[in-house]
Amino acid sequence: MTSFQKLSETEMEVMQIIWECGHPITSSKLHDIFAEEKGKEWKGQTIATFLARLVEKGVLTSTKKQGRTNIYSPRISPEEYRSKEAKSFLDTVYEGSVKNFLATLYDGKELTKDDVTELRRWFAEKAGEKNE
């Protein structure tokens, strides 16, 4: 992915199915999953449109292996996507400052001693990892 593009709610739902599947998948199989498990009776073109957008956004790859049928595979893991989304949000809204984000999140709210201890431990671990 050259530049991060946040997924829409429905695109994310499609990716969740693909990630959970754990292997390459066809659009017809996705269509069946959405109909059977999600109760969504989408037309084939609707699924094809979402898949094309996901390929364009760089989170899926597409290969033609079964005649004219495309087979789709994730290019990134759910963890990689969440990390990119969080970084993009932090950069866009908080100018990349974790401190500003945490200040907004916790200003005016009571932090327990356990919360503070947990945050200190987490930051110490991260600092230790960078120093290795």
Backbone hydrogen bonds, N-H to C=O, Kabsch-Sander energy under -0.5 kcal/mol:
donor,donor_aa,acceptor,acceptor_aa,energy
12,M,8,S,-2.6
13,E,9,E,-1.8
14,V,10,T,-2.3
15,M,11,E,-2.5
16,Q,12,M,-2.6
17,I,13,E,-1.7
18,I,14,V,-2.2
19,W,15,M,-3.3
20,E,16,Q,-2.7
21,C,17,I,-2.0
22,G,18,I,-1.3
25,I,72,Y,-2.4
27,S,70,N,-0.7
30,L,26,T,-2.1
31,H,27,S,-2.6
32,D,28,S,-2.1
33,I,29,K,-2.4
34,F,30,L,-2.7
35,A,31,H,-2.0
36,E,32,D,-3.0
37,E,33,I,-2.8
38,K,33,I,-0.9
38,K,34,F,-0.6
40,K,34,F,-2.7
41,E,39,G,-0.7
42,W,40,K,-1.3
46,T,43,K,-0.6
47,I,43,K,-1.6
48,A,44,G,-2.4
49,T,45,Q,-2.3
50,F,46,T,-2.1
51,L,47,I,-2.7
52,A,48,A,-2.4
53,R,49,T,-2.2
54,L,50,F,-2.2
55,V,51,L,-2.3
56,E,52,A,-2.6
57,K,53,R,-2.3
58,G,55,V,-1.1
59,V,54,L,-2.0
60,L,54,L,-1.1
61,T,73,S,-2.7
63,T,71,I,-2.3
65,K,63,T,-0.8
65,K,69,T,-1.2
66,Q,69,T,-1.2
67,G,65,K,-0.8
69,T,66,Q,-2.3
71,I,63,T,-3.5
72,Y,25,I,-3.4
73,S,61,T,-2.0
75,R,59,V,-2.9
76,I,59,V,-0.9
81,Y,77,S,-2.3
82,R,78,P,-2.6
83,S,79,E,-2.4
84,K,80,E,-2.3
85,E,81,Y,-2.9
86,A,82,R,-2.7
87,K,83,S,-2.5
88,S,84,K,-2.4
89,F,85,E,-2.4
90,L,86,A,-2.8
91,D,87,K,-2.8
92,T,88,S,-2.7
93,V,89,F,-3.0
94,Y,89,F,-0.6
94,Y,90,L,-1.6
95,E,91,D,-0.6
96,G,90,L,-2.3
97,S,94,Y,-2.4
98,V,96,G,-0.7
101,F,97,S,-1.8
102,L,98,V,-3.0
103,A,99,K,-2.6
104,T,100,N,-2.1
105,L,101,F,-2.4
106,Y,102,L,-2.6
107,D,103,A,-2.5
109,K,106,Y,-2.2
111,L,109,K,-0.5
112,T,110,E,-0.5
116,V,112,T,-2.2
117,T,113,K,-2.8
118,E,114,D,-2.7
119,L,115,D,-2.5
120,R,116,V,-2.8
121,R,117,T,-2.5
122,W,118,E,-2.4
123,F,119,L,-2.8
124,A,120,R,-2.5
125,E,121,R,-2.4
126,K,122,W,-2.3
127,A,123,F,-2.5
128,G,124,A,-2.4
129,E,125,E,-2.1
130,K,126,K,-1.7
131,N,127,A,-1.4
132,E,128,G,-0.6
132,E,129,E,-0.6
